[in-house]
Amino acid sequence: MFKMKTTLIGLAVAMAMGASASAADLSRGDQKFLKNAAEIGMLQVEAGKVAAQKAQHADVKAFAEMMVADHTKVNAELKTLSSNKNFTQPTALEGGKKRDLDGLNKRTGHDFDEEYADEIAVDLTDDAVDLYEDAAEDAKDADIKAFAAKTLPTLKAQLEKGKALEKAVDDAKEKRPATAKP
């Protein structure tokens, strides 16, 4: 009887330990995905908030508001996933992502709209699609792979809308009256 209890306790402890994943258990690629996805998501939300305030083109404002809503939701899911994997996400933008946001903040008018459409709506979203495609295909962790695959259709739809936005902003530039030069 004692031996059976000891075996059951040992089995329960082993199962509990196996169930709690640690960041050390994640492959480097999976850790890199979690970090990069968090950074891209943060930049999408922060840039979207700026664009919702500063953009002149109505389509830029609407796209930015959609991105804030979509990425706030995705970021929350990513944070839960990271927490379940005992992985600590970055909490602030650093390096190139911070410079991208700072550069966007310095722009105004149509120049702002154009920068947001090109750099955030298209280029950054394209980077996100590539990142999530790679994780959906190559992630070692099943939960990360499933999260990436589930999120990918939303990102692809955002990219298509971003490309349409880029064209709309470019078309608006062509329709603007030229300023007279002295």
N, C-alpha and C positions, 0 to 999 in steps of 0.2 A: 504494500500500500504506500509506504514512504517513497519507494523508488518511483512509483507511478506519479505521485504528486510532484516529485522533483523533476521528472521528465516533462510533465505538463507545464510546470512553472518555467523551466528552461525553454520549452517550445514557445510559450507566450512571450517571454523576453526576447527571444530571437525574432519572432514575428514583429514585435513592436519596434525593434531596432531596424529591421529590414524595411518597415513601412515608413520610417522617418528618413526622408532623403536629405542629404546634405549637399551643399554647393560643391564639396570635394568629390562627391559622387558623379557630378555632371562632367561631361567631356568639355575640353577647352572650347570647342566649337559651339556647344550649347550655352556655355557661360557667355561667350562672345555675342551670341544671338540675343540673349536676355539683356545684356548691356546696351548693344546697338539699337535694339528695338525700343528700349526705354528712352534712349537719347533722341531717336527720331520722333517718337511719340511726344516727348516733352517739347521738342522744337515745333512740331506741327501745331500743338495746342497754343504755345506762346506766340508763334507767328500768326496764327489764326486770330488770337485776341487783338494783336496789334492791327491786323488788317481789318477786322470788324470795326475798329475805331478810325483808322487813317485812310482807308481806301476811298477813292472817288468813284470808281466804276461799281455800279450796283451788283454786277455779277461777281466781282471780287469779294465784296462784303458777304454775299449769300454763300459763296464757296467757303469762305473763311469760317463762317458760322457753322456750316456743315462739318468742316474739319475739326473744329473745337468739340462739337457734340460727339462725332464719331471717335475721335482719338481720346477723349476723356473716358469714354466707355472702354475702348481697347486698352488704354493705360491702366485702368482699374483691374481688368482681367489679367493683364500682364503682371501687375503688382501682386495679385493673389497667387498666380502661378509661381512667381519668383519667391514669394514668401513660403509657399509649400515646398519649394526646393531649397530653402534656407540660403537663397542667393540675395545679396543686398544690391539693389538697383542704385544707380546714381540718382541723386536727388536734385541736382542742379546742372544746367548746361555748362560745359567747359570746352576749351579749345576751339576747334573749328565750328562747332555748332553754336557756341556763344558768339563767335565772330560773325557768323551768318545772321543771327538775330540782331546783333548790334548794327550791322551794315544795313539791314532792312529798316531798322528804326530811324536811321539817318535820312532815309529817302522820303520824298513827299510827292504829292500829285500823281500824275501819270507815271512818273519814274518809279514811284512806290508800287503802283498797280502792276507795272511791267516786271519789276523785280520779284514781287510776290508770285505772280503767275509763272514766271520762268523758273525761279530758283526753288520755290516751295511747292507750288501746285504740281509742277511737272518733275523737275530734277529730284527733289527730296522724296516725292511720292514714288518715283521710279526706283530710287535707291531702296525704299521700303519694300516695294514689290520684289525686287531682286533678293533682298535679305530674307523675306518670308518664303519665297519660292525655295531658296536654298535650304532653309530650316524644315520646310514641309517635306522636302525630299531627303535631306541628309542628317537631320537631328538624331542623336542617339537616344535621347529621352522620349518616350512615347507621348507624354503629356505635352512636351514642347512641340513635337511634330504635329500633334493634333491641333494645338492652339494655332500654330502657323497656318496649317491647312484651312482651318475654320475662318481665319481672319483674311486670308488671301483674296477671296472674291470682293470684299469691301474695298481693299486697297486697289485692286485692279479697276473697279468702278470709279474710285476717286481719281486714278490716273487718267482715265478716259475723260472725265469731267474736267480735270486739270488741263488736258490738251485743248479741249474746247474753250476753256477759259483763256488760255494763252492766245488762241486765235482771236477771240472776241476782243481782248485787250489790244492786240496788234492792229486789228481792224479799226478800233476806236482811235488809235494813234493816227492812222492814215486819214481819218475823217476830220481830224482836228484842223481848224484853220491855221495856216502858217502865220507866224507873227511877223509883222513888218519890220524890216531892218532899216535903220537910219541911213 
